[in-house]
Amino acid sequence: MSFRQKLIDGQLLWGTLVSLSAPEITEILADSGFDWLFIDMEHAALDVADVQRILQAGGQNIAGIIRLPANDPIWIKKALDIDPAGIMLPLVNSGEDARNAVKWSKYPPQGTRSVGVGRVHRYGAALQQVIETANENTAVVVQVEHIQAVQNIDDIVAVEGVDAVLIGPYDLSASLGIPGQVSDPRVTDAIEKVRLACQKKKMPIGIFTASIPFARECAAKGFSLIAVSTDTLMLVEASRNLLKDLKE
């Protein structure tokens, strides 16, 4: 079963964010049992070649979802040609943004994705096969991370071809003028509005958080695509806790 099918079926999929290019980190996270990796090209110092190496390191052991720097046709085709399980588009704030994301991600007749030859096509050996199956096998996730997106959530979830919505609480808080205050009622109310809209449409919903208790709470509420912590944050916490235990 493809990652996209698991997502559509509503399976609970635990992931974590990857910002470091070392393939060994991907191997460790895959061996730990995560279902997917949130590979961050928007904020991390990762280029397309770095991300391809991350995907190669994960292989069939873990699904790689690339968060792109922008909802842009050039970035979308570059990402899709290196064979991720899916892509995540940032700052999708309207139905039009969502329609563009789908259009640029799908081969005709569903969209306008152009045909190149890359890793996903086995460098040409599986070109036609991939062209015929990519639309069904590759997940398209849109991010709701601005109050405008919250206001337009009904239009966004109505777009055919959007496979899931993932909430970015930190950017959402910034759009409300309270950056980092993700527990503020204005943020939690906005998150709840998105959750209810997705639930009504039977749209899979996800979220990023650094909090294990909040991740559990979200899972209990029906969130199914949940990214918890980051590679760097796990290293920070583990090293600090190790020294603290040693010094005690």
ROSE-4610 file (N, C-alpha, C; in Angstrom, 1 decimal, always signed):
// ROSE-4610
residu = [M/M/M/S/S/S/F/F/F/R/R/R/Q/Q/Q/K/K/K/L/L/L/I/I/I/D/D/D/G/G/G/Q/Q/Q/L/L/L/L/L/L/W/W/W/G/G/G/T/T/T/L/L/L/V/V/V/S/S/S/L/L/L/S/S/S/A/A/A/P/P/P/E/E/E/I/I/I/T/T/T/E/E/E/I/I/I/L/L/L/A/A/A/D/D/D/S/S/S/G/G/G/F/F/F/D/D/D/W/W/W/L/L/L/F/F/F/I/I/I/D/D/D/M/M/M/E/E/E/H/H/H/A/A/A/A/A/A/L/L/L/D/D/D/V/V/V/A/A/A/D/D/D/V/V/V/Q/Q/Q/R/R/R/I/I/I/L/L/L/Q/Q/Q/A/A/A/G/G/G/G/G/G/Q/Q/Q/N/N/N/I/I/I/A/A/A/G/G/G/I/I/I/I/I/I/R/R/R/L/L/L/P/P/P/A/A/A/N/N/N/D/D/D/P/P/P/I/I/I/W/W/W/I/I/I/K/K/K/K/K/K/A/A/A/L/L/L/D/D/D/I/I/I/D/D/D/P/P/P/A/A/A/G/G/G/I/I/I/M/M/M/L/L/L/P/P/P/L/L/L/V/V/V/N/N/N/S/S/S/G/G/G/E/E/E/D/D/D/A/A/A/R/R/R/N/N/N/A/A/A/V/V/V/K/K/K/W/W/W/S/S/S/K/K/K/Y/Y/Y/P/P/P/P/P/P/Q/Q/Q/G/G/G/T/T/T/R/R/R/S/S/S/V/V/V/G/G/G/V/V/V/G/G/G/R/R/R/V/V/V/H/H/H/R/R/R/Y/Y/Y/G/G/G/A/A/A/A/A/A/L/L/L/Q/Q/Q/Q/Q/Q/V/V/V/I/I/I/E/E/E/T/T/T/A/A/A/N/N/N/E/E/E/N/N/N/T/T/T/A/A/A/V/V/V/V/V/V/V/V/V/Q/Q/Q/V/V/V/E/E/E/H/H/H/I/I/I/Q/Q/Q/A/A/A/V/V/V/Q/Q/Q/N/N/N/I/I/I/D/D/D/D/D/D/I/I/I/V/V/V/A/A/A/V/V/V/E/E/E/G/G/G/V/V/V/D/D/D/A/A/A/V/V/V/L/L/L/I/I/I/G/G/G/P/P/P/Y/Y/Y/D/D/D/L/L/L/S/S/S/A/A/A/S/S/S/L/L/L/G/G/G/I/I/I/P/P/P/G/G/G/Q/Q/Q/V/V/V/S/S/S/D/D/D/P/P/P/R/R/R/V/V/V/T/T/T/D/D/D/A/A/A/I/I/I/E/E/E/K/K/K/V/V/V/R/R/R/L/L/L/A/A/A/C/C/C/Q/Q/Q/K/K/K/K/K/K/K/K/K/M/M/M/P/P/P/I/I/I/G/G/G/I/I/I/F/F/F/T/T/T/A/A/A/S/S/S/I/I/I/P/P/P/F/F/F/A/A/A/R/R/R/E/E/E/C/C/C/A/A/A/A/A/A/K/K/K/G/G/G/F/F/F/S/S/S/L/L/L/I/I/I/A/A/A/V/V/V/S/S/S/T/T/T/D/D/D/T/T/T/L/L/L/M/M/M/L/L/L/V/V/V/E/E/E/A/A/A/S/S/S/R/R/R/N/N/N/L/L/L/L/L/L/K/K/K/D/D/D/L/L/L/K/K/K/E/E/E]
num = [1/1/1/2/2/2/3/3/3/4/4/4/5/5/5/6/6/6/7/7/7/8/8/8/9/9/9/10/10/10/11/11/11/12/12/12/13/13/13/14/14/14/15/15/15/16/16/16/17/17/17/18/18/18/19/19/19/20/20/20/21/21/21/22/22/22/23/23/23/24/24/24/25/25/25/26/26/26/27/27/27/28/28/28/29/29/29/30/30/30/31/31/31/32/32/32/33/33/33/34/34/34/35/35/35/36/36/36/37/37/37/38/38/38/39/39/39/40/40/40/41/41/41/42/42/42/43/43/43/44/44/44/45/45/45/46/46/46/47/47/47/48/48/48/49/49/49/50/50/50/51/51/51/52/52/52/53/53/53/54/54/54/55/55/55/56/56/56/57/57/57/58/58/58/59/59/59/60/60/60/61/61/61/62/62/62/63/63/63/64/64/64/65/65/65/66/66/66/67/67/67/68/68/68/69/69/69/70/70/70/71/71/71/72/72/72/73/73/73/74/74/74/75/75/75/76/76/76/77/77/77/78/78/78/79/79/79/80/80/80/81/81/81/82/82/82/83/83/83/84/84/84/85/85/85/86/86/86/87/87/87/88/88/88/89/89/89/90/90/90/91/91/91/92/92/92/93/93/93/94/94/94/95/95/95/96/96/96/97/97/97/98/98/98/99/99/99/100/100/100/101/101/101/102/102/102/103/103/103/104/104/104/105/105/105/106/106/106/107/107/107/108/108/108/109/109/109/110/110/110/111/111/111/112/112/112/113/113/113/114/114/114/115/115/115/116/116/116/117/117/117/118/118/118/119/119/119/120/120/120/121/121/121/122/122/122/123/123/123/124/124/124/125/125/125/126/126/126/127/127/127/128/128/128/129/129/129/130/130/130/131/131/131/132/132/132/133/133/133/134/134/134/135/135/135/136/136/136/137/137/137/138/138/138/139/139/139/140/140/140/141/141/141/142/142/142/143/143/143/144/144/144/145/145/145/146/146/146/147/147/147/148/148/148/149/149/149/150/150/150/151/151/151/152/152/152/153/153/153/154/154/154/155/155/155/156/156/156/157/157/157/158/158/158/159/159/159/160/160/160/161/161/161/162/162/162/163/163/163/164/164/164/165/165/165/166/166/166/167/167/167/168/168/168/169/169/169/170/170/170/171/171/171/172/172/172/173/173/173/174/174/174/175/175/175/176/176/176/177/177/177/178/178/178/179/179/179/180/180/180/181/181/181/182/182/182/183/183/183/184/184/184/185/185/185/186/186/186/187/187/187/188/188/188/189/189/189/190/190/190/191/191/191/192/192/192/193/193/193/194/194/194/195/195/195/196/196/196/197/197/197/198/198/198/199/199/199/200/200/200/201/201/201/202/202/202/203/203/203/204/204/204/205/205/205/206/206/206/207/207/207/208/208/208/209/209/209/210/210/210/211/211/211/212/212/212/213/213/213/214/214/214/215/215/215/216/216/216/217/217/217/218/218/218/219/219/219/220/220/220/221/221/221/222/222/222/223/223/223/224/224/224/225/225/225/226/226/226/227/227/227/228/228/228/229/229/229/230/230/230/231/231/231/232/232/232/233/233/233/234/234/234/235/235/235/236/236/236/237/237/237/238/238/238/239/239/239/240/240/240/241/241/241/242/242/242/243/243/243/244/244/244/245/245/245/246/246/246/247/247/247/248/248/248]
x = [+0.8/+0.0/+0.9/+0.6/+1.4/+1.1/+2.0/+1.8/+0.6/+0.3/-0.9/-2.1/-2.2/-3.3/-3.5/-2.4/-2.5/-3.1/-2.6/-3.1/-4.6/-5.0/-6.4/-7.3/-6.8/-7.5/-7.6/-6.9/-7.0/-6.1/-5.1/-4.2/-3.4/-3.1/-2.3/-0.9/-0.3/+1.1/+1.9/+2.9/+3.8/+5.1/+5.4/+6.6/+7.4/+8.6/+9.4/+10.0/+10.4/+11.0/+12.5/+12.9/+14.4/+14.9/+16.0/+16.6/+18.1/+18.6/+20.1/+20.2/+21.3/+21.4/+22.1/+22.7/+23.4/+22.5/+22.7/+21.9/+21.8/+22.8/+22.8/+21.7/+21.3/+20.2/+18.9/+18.7/+17.5/+17.5/+18.6/+18.7/+18.3/+18.8/+18.4/+16.9/+16.4/+14.9/+14.1/+14.5/+13.8/+13.8/+15.0/+15.1/+14.3/+14.1/+13.3/+11.9/+11.4/+10.0/+9.1/+9.6/+8.7/+8.1/+6.8/+6.1/+6.6/+6.9/+7.3/+8.2/+8.9/+9.8/+9.2/+9.2/+8.8/+10.2/+10.5/+11.8/+11.7/+12.4/+12.1/+13.0/+12.5/+13.3/+13.0/+12.0/+11.6/+12.5/+12.8/+13.6/+15.0/+15.2/+16.5/+17.4/+18.7/+19.7/+19.9/+18.8/+18.8/+18.5/+19.3/+19.0/+18.4/+18.1/+17.5/+18.4/+19.7/+20.6/+20.6/+20.6/+20.5/+19.3/+18.2/+16.9/+16.9/+17.5/+17.5/+18.3/+19.4/+20.2/+19.5/+18.7/+17.8/+16.8/+16.2/+15.2/+15.9/+17.1/+17.8/+18.2/+18.5/+18.9/+17.7/+16.5/+15.3/+14.8/+15.0/+14.6/+13.1/+12.8/+11.5/+11.1/+12.0/+11.8/+11.0/+10.9/+10.2/+9.8/+8.6/+8.1/+8.7/+9.2/+9.7/+8.7/+8.3/+7.4/+8.2/+8.3/+9.2/+8.3/+8.6/+8.0/+8.8/+8.2/+8.9/+9.1/+10.0/+10.2/+9.0/+8.2/+7.1/+6.2/+4.9/+3.9/+4.1/+5.1/+5.6/+5.8/+5.5/+5.6/+7.0/+8.0/+9.4/+9.8/+9.5/+9.9/+9.2/+7.9/+7.1/+7.7/+8.0/+8.5/+9.9/+10.7/+12.0/+11.9/+11.0/+10.8/+10.2/+9.2/+8.5/+9.4/+10.4/+11.2/+12.3/+12.5/+13.4/+12.7/+11.4/+10.7/+10.4/+9.7/+9.2/+7.9/+7.5/+6.1/+5.1/+5.5/+4.5/+5.2/+4.5/+5.0/+4.1/+4.6/+3.9/+4.1/+3.0/+3.1/+2.8/+3.7/+3.5/+2.6/+2.0/+1.2/+0.2/-0.6/-1.7/-2.9/-3.2/-4.1/-5.5/-5.7/-7.0/-7.3/-8.5/-8.9/-8.0/-7.8/-6.9/-5.5/-4.9/-3.6/-3.7/-4.7/-4.8/-5.0/-5.8/-6.0/-4.7/-3.9/-2.6/-1.7/-1.7/-0.8/-1.1/-2.4/-2.8/-2.5/-2.8/-2.6/-1.1/-0.2/+1.2/+1.8/+1.1/+1.6/+1.1/+0.1/-0.4/-0.1/+0.2/+0.3/-1.1/-1.1/-2.3/-3.0/-4.3/-5.2/-5.6/-5.2/-5.6/-4.9/-3.7/-2.9/-2.0/-0.9/+0.0/+1.4/+1.7/+3.0/+3.8/+4.9/+5.7/+6.5/+6.9/+7.6/+9.1/+9.8/+11.3/+11.7/+13.0/+13.5/+14.4/+14.0/+14.7/+14.7/+15.0/+15.1/+13.7/+12.6/+11.3/+11.0/+11.6/+11.4/+12.4/+13.2/+14.4/+15.3/+15.4/+16.3/+16.0/+14.7/+14.2/+13.7/+14.2/+13.8/+12.4/+11.7/+10.3/+9.5/+9.9/+9.3/+7.8/+7.3/+5.9/+5.1/+5.6/+5.0/+4.7/+5.7/+5.6/+4.5/+4.6/+3.6/+2.2/+2.0/+0.6/+0.2/+1.1/+0.7/+1.0/+1.8/+2.3/+1.1/+0.1/-1.0/-1.7/-1.7/-2.4/-1.5/-0.2/+0.8/+1.4/+1.3/+2.0/+1.1/+1.3/+0.4/+0.7/-0.4/-0.3/-0.9/+0.0/-0.4/-0.3/-1.3/-1.3/-1.2/-0.4/-0.2/-1.1/-1.8/-2.6/-1.8/-1.2/-0.3/-0.4/-1.6/-1.9/-3.3/-3.7/-5.1/-6.0/-5.4/-6.1/-6.6/-5.7/-6.0/-7.2/-7.1/-8.2/-9.5/-9.5/-10.7/-11.2/-10.3/-10.7/-10.7/-10.7/-10.5/-11.6/-12.8/-13.8/-13.5/-13.0/-12.6/-11.4/-10.5/-9.3/-9.6/-10.4/-10.7/-11.6/-12.3/-13.2/-12.4/-11.1/-10.4/-10.0/-10.5/-10.2/-8.7/-8.1/-6.7/-5.9/-6.4/-5.7/-6.0/-4.9/-5.0/-5.0/-4.5/-4.5/-4.1/-4.5/-4.1/-3.2/-2.1/-1.3/-1.1/-1.5/-1.4/+0.0/+0.4/+1.7/+1.4/+1.3/+0.9/+1.8/+3.1/+4.0/+3.8/+3.7/+3.5/+2.1/+1.1/-0.2/-0.3/+0.5/+0.5/+1.2/+2.2/+2.8/+1.9/+1.0/+0.1/-1.0/-1.1/-2.0/-1.4/-0.1/+0.7/+1.2/+1.2/+1.6/+2.6/+3.7/+4.6/+5.0/+4.9/+5.4/+4.4/+3.3/+2.3/+1.2/+1.6/+0.8/-0.4/-0.3/-1.3/-2.4/-2.1/-3.1/-4.4/-5.5/-6.9/-7.1/-6.5/-6.7/-6.1/-5.0/-4.4/-5.2/-5.5/-6.2/-7.6/-8.3/-9.6/-9.5/-8.4/-8.2/-7.9/-7.1/-6.8/-8.1/-8.9/-10.2/-11.1/-11.1/-11.9/-11.5/-10.2/-9.6/-10.0/-9.8/-10.1/-11.5/-12.5/-13.9/-14.2/-13.6/-13.8/-13.3/-12.1/-11.6/-12.4/-12.9/-13.7/-15.0/-15.6/-16.8/-16.6/-15.5/-15.2/-14.5/-14.2/-13.5/-12.1/-11.5/-10.2/-9.2/-8.2/-7.1/-6.5/-6.2/-5.6/-4.4/-3.4/-2.1/-1.7/-0.6/-0.1/+1.4/+2.1/+3.5/+3.5/+4.2/+4.3/+5.6/+6.1/+7.3/+6.9/+5.5/+5.0/+4.4/+4.9/+4.4/+2.9/+2.6/+1.2/+0.3/+0.7/-0.2/-0.4/+0.7/+0.6/-0.4/-0.4/-1.3/-2.7/-2.9/-4.2/-4.7/-3.9/-4.3/-4.7/-3.9/-4.3/-5.7/-5.9/-7.2/-8.4/-8.1/-9.1/-9.3/-8.5/-8.6/-7.6/-6.6/-5.4/-4.7/-4.3/-3.7/-2.3/-1.9/-0.6/+0.2/+0.9/+1.4/+3.0/+3.6/+5.1/+5.4/+6.3/+6.6/+8.1/+8.5/+9.9/+10.7/+12.0/+12.9/+14.2/+14.9/+16.2/+17.1/+17.2/+18.1/+17.6/+16.3/+15.7/+15.9/+15.8/+16.0/+17.4/+18.4/+19.8/+20.0/+19.4/+19.6/+19.1/+17.9/+17.3/+18.0/+18.5/+19.2/+20.5/+21.2/+22.6/+22.4/+21.4/+21.2/+20.8/+19.9/+19.5/+20.6/+21.4/+22.6/+23.5/+23.8/+24.7/+24.1/+22.8/+22.1/+22.1/+21.9/+21.9/+23.3/+24.3/+25.7/+26.0/+25.7/+26.0/+25.2/+24.1/+23.3/+23.9]
y = [-1.2/+0.0/+1.2/+2.2/+3.4/+4.3/+5.2/+6.2/+7.0/+7.3/+8.1/+7.3/+6.0/+5.2/+5.1/+5.0/+4.9/+6.2/+7.3/+8.6/+8.8/+8.5/+8.6/+7.7/+6.5/+5.6/+6.0/+7.1/+7.6/+6.9/+6.1/+5.5/+6.6/+6.3/+7.2/+7.0/+8.1/+8.1/+9.1/+8.5/+9.3/+9.6/+10.9/+11.3/+12.3/+12.7/+13.8/+14.6/+15.8/+16.7/+16.5/+16.5/+16.3/+17.6/+18.2/+19.4/+19.2/+18.1/+17.8/+16.8/+17.0/+16.3/+14.9/+14.6/+13.4/+12.2/+11.3/+10.2/+9.2/+9.2/+8.4/+8.7/+10.0/+10.4/+9.8/+9.8/+9.2/+7.7/+7.0/+5.6/+5.3/+6.2/+6.0/+6.2/+7.2/+7.5/+6.4/+5.9/+4.8/+3.6/+3.3/+2.1/+2.3/+3.5/+3.8/+3.5/+3.4/+3.0/+4.1/+5.3/+6.4/+6.0/+6.4/+6.1/+7.0/+8.3/+9.2/+10.3/+10.9/+12.0/+13.3/+14.4/+15.7/+16.4/+16.3/+16.8/+18.3/+19.1/+20.5/+21.3/+21.6/+22.5/+24.0/+24.3/+25.7/+26.4/+25.8/+26.5/+25.9/+24.6/+24.0/+24.3/+24.1/+24.3/+23.1/+22.7/+21.5/+21.9/+21.4/+21.6/+20.3/+20.3/+19.1/+17.9/+18.1/+16.9/+16.4/+17.2/+16.7/+15.9/+16.4/+15.7/+14.4/+14.3/+13.0/+12.0/+12.4/+11.5/+11.1/+11.9/+11.5/+10.5/+10.7/+9.7/+8.4/+8.4/+7.2/+6.5/+7.2/+6.6/+5.9/+6.5/+5.9/+4.7/+4.8/+3.7/+3.3/+2.0/+1.6/+1.5/+1.9/+1.7/+2.8/+4.0/+5.1/+6.0/+6.7/+7.6/+9.0/+9.6/+10.9/+11.9/+12.9/+14.0/+15.2/+15.9/+17.1/+18.3/+19.1/+20.4/+21.4/+22.0/+22.8/+24.2/+25.0/+26.4/+27.3/+26.8/+27.6/+26.8/+27.2/+26.6/+27.1/+26.4/+26.9/+25.8/+25.9/+24.8/+24.3/+25.1/+24.7/+23.9/+24.3/+23.6/+22.2/+22.2/+21.0/+20.0/+20.3/+19.3/+18.8/+19.7/+19.3/+18.3/+18.5/+17.6/+16.3/+16.3/+15.1/+14.2/+14.8/+14.0/+13.2/+13.5/+12.8/+11.7/+11.5/+10.3/+10.3/+11.4/+11.3/+10.6/+10.2/+9.7/+10.7/+12.0/+13.1/+14.4/+15.5/+16.8/+17.6/+18.6/+19.5/+20.9/+21.6/+23.0/+24.0/+24.9/+25.9/+27.0/+27.6/+28.8/+28.7/+27.7/+27.5/+28.3/+29.5/+30.3/+30.5/+29.8/+30.0/+28.7/+28.7/+27.6/+27.7/+28.9/+29.0/+28.5/+28.8/+28.2/+26.7/+26.1/+24.7/+24.1/+24.7/+24.2/+24.3/+25.3/+25.4/+24.3/+24.0/+23.0/+21.6/+21.3/+20.1/+20.1/+21.2/+21.3/+21.1/+21.7/+21.6/+20.3/+19.5/+18.2/+17.0/+17.2/+16.1/+16.1/+15.0/+14.9/+15.1/+15.5/+15.6/+14.3/+14.2/+15.3/+16.0/+15.5/+16.1/+17.4/+17.6/+18.8/+19.1/+19.8/+20.4/+20.0/+19.0/+18.6/+18.2/+18.8/+18.4/+17.2/+16.6/+15.3/+15.5/+15.1/+15.0/+13.6/+13.4/+12.1/+12.2/+11.6/+11.7/+10.4/+10.5/+9.3/+8.6/+9.4/+8.7/+7.9/+8.2/+7.5/+6.4/+6.1/+5.2/+5.7/+7.0/+7.6/+7.3/+7.0/+6.7/+5.3/+4.4/+2.9/+2.7/+3.5/+3.3/+4.6/+5.3/+6.6/+6.5/+5.7/+5.6/+5.1/+4.1/+3.5/+4.6/+5.4/+6.4/+7.5/+7.9/+8.9/+8.4/+7.1/+6.5/+6.3/+6.2/+5.9/+7.0/+8.0/+9.0/+9.7/+10.1/+10.8/+10.1/+8.8/+8.0/+7.6/+7.6/+7.2/+8.2/+9.5/+10.6/+11.5/+11.7/+12.5/+14.0/+14.7/+16.2/+16.7/+17.3/+17.8/+19.3/+20.0/+21.5/+22.0/+23.0/+23.5/+24.7/+24.6/+25.7/+26.3/+27.5/+28.1/+29.6/+30.1/+31.5/+31.7/+32.8/+33.0/+33.1/+33.6/+33.6/+32.2/+31.3/+29.9/+29.4/+29.7/+29.3/+29.9/+31.2/+31.8/+31.2/+30.6/+30.0/+28.5/+27.9/+26.5/+25.7/+26.1/+25.4/+25.3/+26.4/+26.4/+25.5/+25.4/+24.6/+23.2/+22.7/+21.3/+20.8/+21.7/+21.3/+21.0/+21.3/+21.1/+19.6/+19.1/+17.7/+17.5/+16.5/+16.3/+16.6/+17.4/+17.7/+16.4/+15.8/+14.5/+14.7/+15.9/+16.1/+17.6/+18.0/+19.4/+19.2/+19.9/+19.9/+21.3/+21.4/+22.7/+23.0/+24.3/+24.7/+25.7/+25.3/+26.2/+27.4/+27.2/+28.3/+29.5/+29.2/+30.3/+30.8/+29.9/+30.4/+31.4/+31.1/+32.1/+33.4/+33.3/+34.5/+35.4/+34.7/+35.4/+36.2/+35.7/+36.4/+37.4/+37.6/+38.6/+38.2/+36.9/+36.3/+35.1/+35.4/+34.3/+33.4/+32.1/+31.2/+30.8/+31.6/+31.4/+30.4/+29.2/+28.2/+27.7/+28.0/+27.6/+28.7/+29.9/+31.0/+30.6/+31.0/+30.6/+31.0/+32.1/+32.5/+31.4/+30.8/+29.8/+28.5/+28.1/+26.8/+26.9/+28.0/+28.2/+28.0/+28.6/+28.5/+27.0/+26.4/+24.9/+24.1/+24.4/+23.7/+23.9/+25.1/+25.4/+24.6/+24.5/+23.7/+22.2/+21.8/+20.3/+20.0/+20.9/+20.6/+20.6/+21.5/+21.6/+20.4/+19.9/+18.7/+17.5/+17.4/+16.3/+16.3/+17.4/+17.5/+17.0/+17.3/+16.9/+15.5/+14.9/+13.6/+13.7/+14.9/+15.2/+14.8/+14.0/+13.7/+15.0/+15.1/+16.3/+16.0/+16.8/+16.6/+17.9/+17.8/+18.9/+18.6/+19.7/+19.6/+20.1/+19.4/+19.9/+19.3/+20.0/+19.6/+18.9/+18.9/+18.5/+17.1/+16.1/+14.8/+14.7/+15.4/+15.4/+16.0/+17.1/+17.7/+16.8/+16.1/+15.1/+14.0/+13.5/+12.5/+13.0/+14.3/+14.9/+15.1/+15.5/+15.6/+14.2/+13.2/+11.9/+11.4/+11.7/+11.4/+12.1/+13.3/+14.1/+13.8/+12.9/+12.5/+12.9/+13.6/+14.0/+12.7/+12.5/+11.3/+11.4/+12.6/+12.9/+13.8/+13.2/+14.0/+13.9/+15.1/+15.2/+15.7/+15.0/+15.3/+15.6/+16.8/+17.2/+17.2/+17.4/+17.5/+16.8/+16.5/+15.8/+16.6/+17.9/+18.7/+18.9/+19.0/+19.2/+17.9/+16.7/+15.5/+15.4/+15.8/+15.8/+16.8/+18.0/+19.0/+18.4/+17.8/+17.3/+16.1/+15.2/+14.1/+14.4/+15.4/+15.8/+16.5/+17.4/+18.1/+17.2/+16.3/+15.3/+14.4/+14.0/+13.2/+13.9/+15.2/+15.9/+16.2/+16.5/+16.7/+15.5/+14.3/+13.1/+12.8/+13.1/+12.9/+13.8/+15.0/+16.0/+15.8/+15.2/+14.9/+13.7]
z = [+0.0/+0.0/+0.0/-0.9/-1.0/+0.2/+0.5/+1.6/+1.4/+0.1/-0.2/+0.2/-0.1/+0.2/+1.7/+2.4/+3.9/+4.4/+3.8/+4.3/+4.0/+2.8/+2.5/+3.3/+3.7/+4.5/+6.0/+6.3/+7.7/+8.7/+8.2/+9.2/+9.9/+11.2/+12.0/+11.7/+11.2/+10.6/+11.4/+12.2/+13.0/+12.2/+12.2/+11.5/+12.4/+11.8/+12.4/+11.4/+11.7/+10.7/+10.6/+9.3/+9.0/+8.4/+9.0/+8.5/+8.2/+8.6/+8.3/+7.2/+6.4/+5.2/+5.3/+6.5/+6.7/+6.5/+5.5/+5.3/+6.5/+7.3/+8.5/+9.4/+9.5/+10.3/+9.8/+8.5/+7.9/+8.3/+8.2/+8.5/+9.9/+10.8/+12.2/+12.5/+11.9/+12.1/+11.5/+10.3/+9.7/+10.6/+11.1/+12.0/+13.3/+13.7/+14.9/+14.8/+13.5/+13.3/+12.9/+12.6/+12.1/+10.8/+10.6/+9.3/+8.2/+8.5/+7.4/+8.0/+7.0/+7.3/+6.7/+7.5/+7.0/+6.6/+5.3/+4.9/+4.5/+5.2/+5.2/+4.3/+3.1/+2.2/+2.3/+3.1/+3.3/+4.2/+5.4/+6.4/+6.6/+6.2/+6.4/+5.2/+5.5/+4.4/+3.6/+2.9/+2.1/+0.6/-0.3/-1.7/-2.3/-3.6/-4.2/-4.1/-4.3/-4.2/-2.8/-1.8/-0.4/-0.2/-0.6/-0.4/-1.1/-2.3/-3.0/-2.2/-1.6/-0.8/+0.4/+1.0/+2.1/+1.7/+0.6/+0.0/-0.3/-0.8/-1.1/+0.1/+1.2/+2.5/+3.1/+3.0/+3.5/+2.7/+1.4/+0.6/+0.8/+0.8/+1.1/+2.5/+3.4/+4.8/+5.5/+4.8/+5.3/+4.2/+4.4/+3.3/+3.6/+2.5/+2.6/+1.9/+2.7/+2.2/+2.2/+1.1/+1.0/+1.1/+2.1/+2.3/+1.4/+0.4/-0.6/-0.1/-0.7/-0.3/-0.6/-1.7/-2.2/-3.0/-3.0/-3.9/-5.3/-6.0/-7.3/-8.2/-9.5/-10.4/-10.6/-10.6/-10.8/-9.6/-8.4/-7.2/-7.2/-7.6/-7.5/-8.4/-9.7/-10.6/-10.2/-9.7/-9.2/-8.1/-7.2/-6.0/-6.5/-7.3/-7.7/-8.5/-9.3/-10.1/-9.3/-8.0/-7.2/-6.4/-6.6/-6.1/-4.6/-4.1/-2.7/-2.7/-1.5/-1.4/-1.5/-1.3/-1.5/-1.3/-1.6/-1.4/-0.5/+0.2/+1.1/+0.6/+0.4/-0.1/+1.0/+1.2/+2.3/+1.9/+2.9/+2.8/+1.7/+1.8/+0.9/+1.6/+1.1/+1.8/+1.2/+0.1/-0.6/-1.5/-2.0/-2.9/-4.1/-4.6/-5.8/-5.6/-4.4/-4.1/-4.1/-3.6/-3.5/-4.9/-5.7/-7.1/-7.9/-7.7/-8.4/-7.9/-6.6/-6.1/-6.7/-6.9/-7.5/-9.0/-9.6/-11.1/-11.4/-10.7/-11.0/-10.5/-9.7/-9.2/-10.0/-10.9/-11.6/-13.1/-13.7/-15.1/-15.8/-17.0/-17.8/-17.8/-17.8/-18.0/-16.7/-15.5/-14.3/-14.0/-14.6/-14.3/-15.4/-15.1/-16.1/-15.9/-15.0/-14.7/-16.0/-16.2/-17.4/-17.2/-18.3/-18.3/-18.4/-17.3/-17.3/-17.1/-16.9/-16.7/-15.4/-14.4/-13.1/-12.3/-11.1/-10.2/-10.2/-10.1/-10.0/-11.3/-12.4/-13.6/-13.8/-12.8/-12.9/-14.1/-14.1/-15.1/-16.5/-16.7/-18.1/-18.3/-17.4/-17.6/-17.3/-16.5/-16.2/-16.5/-17.5/-17.8/-18.0/-18.9/-19.2/-18.0/-17.3/-16.2/-15.1/-14.9/-13.8/-14.3/-15.5/-16.0/-15.8/-16.0/-15.9/-14.5/-13.5/-12.1/-11.1/-11.4/-10.5/-9.8/-10.6/-10.1/-8.9/-9.0/-8.0/-6.8/-7.0/-6.0/-5.2/-5.6/-4.9/-4.1/-2.9/-2.0/-2.2/-2.2/-2.2/-0.9/-0.1/+1.2/+1.2/+1.6/+1.7/+3.1/+3.3/+4.7/+5.0/+6.1/+6.6/+7.8/+7.5/+8.5/+8.5/+8.1/+8.1/+8.4/+9.1/+9.4/+8.2/+7.1/+5.8/+5.4/+5.5/+5.2/+6.1/+7.3/+8.3/+7.8/+7.4/+6.9/+5.6/+4.8/+3.5/+3.6/+4.7/+4.8/+4.1/+4.1/+3.3/+1.8/+1.3/-0.1/-0.4/+0.5/+0.4/+0.4/+1.4/+1.5/+0.4/-0.3/-1.4/-2.7/-2.7/-4.0/-4.2/-5.3/-5.6/-5.9/-5.3/-5.5/-4.3/-3.4/-2.1/-1.3/-0.9/-0.1/+1.4/+1.9/+3.3/+3.6/+4.7/+5.2/+6.4/+6.5/+7.7/+8.2/+9.5/+10.2/+10.7/+10.5/+11.1/+12.2/+13.4/+14.5/+14.7/+14.5/+14.8/+13.8/+12.5/+11.6/+11.7/+12.1/+12.3/+13.4/+14.5/+15.6/+15.2/+14.3/+13.8/+13.0/+12.2/+11.4/+12.2/+13.4/+14.4/+15.2/+15.0/+15.7/+17.1/+17.3/+18.6/+18.3/+17.7/+17.2/+18.4/+18.2/+19.2/+20.3/+20.4/+21.4/+20.9/+20.7/+20.1/+21.0/+22.3/+23.2/+23.4/+22.8/+23.0/+22.4/+23.0/+22.5/+21.1/+20.6/+19.2/+18.3/+18.7/+17.8/+18.0/+19.2/+19.3/+18.7/+18.8/+18.1/+16.6/+16.0/+14.6/+14.2/+15.0/+14.7/+14.8/+15.8/+15.9/+14.7/+14.2/+13.0/+11.8/+11.6/+10.5/+10.7/+12.0/+12.3/+11.9/+12.3/+12.1/+10.6/+9.8/+8.4/+7.7/+8.1/+7.5/+7.9/+9.1/+9.6/+8.8/+8.5/+7.8/+6.4/+5.8/+4.4/+4.3/+5.5/+5.6/+4.9/+5.2/+4.7/+5.8/+5.5/+6.5/+6.9/+8.2/+8.8/+9.6/+9.5/+10.2/+10.9/+11.6/+12.4/+12.7/+12.9/+13.5/+14.9/+15.8/+17.2/+17.8/+18.7/+19.5/+20.8/+21.1/+22.3/+22.2/+23.0/+23.0/+23.5/+24.6/+25.1/+24.1/+23.4/+22.4/+21.2/+20.8/+19.7/+20.1/+21.3/+21.7/+21.7/+22.2/+22.2/+20.7/+19.8/+18.4/+17.8/+18.1/+17.6/+18.1/+19.4/+20.0/+19.3/+18.8/+18.1/+16.6/+16.1/+14.7/+13.8/+14.3/+13.4/+13.1/+11.8/+11.4/+10.8/+10.4/+9.8/+10.8/+11.7/+12.9/+12.8/+12.7/+12.8/+14.2/+14.9/+16.3/+16.3/+16.8/+17.0/+15.7/+15.8/+14.7/+15.0/+13.9/+14.1/+15.1/+14.8/+15.7/+17.1/+17.3/+18.6/+19.4/+18.8/+19.5/+20.0/+19.1/+19.5/+20.7/+20.6/+21.7/+23.0/+23.0/+24.2/+24.8/+23.9/+24.3/+25.0/+24.3/+24.9/+26.2/+26.3/+27.5/+28.6/+28.3/+29.4/+29.8/+28.9/+29.2/+30.2/+29.9/+30.8/+32.1/+32.1/+33.3/+34.2/+33.7/+34.4/+35.0/+34.2/+34.6/+35.8/+35.7/+36.7/+38.0/+37.9/+39.1/+39.9]
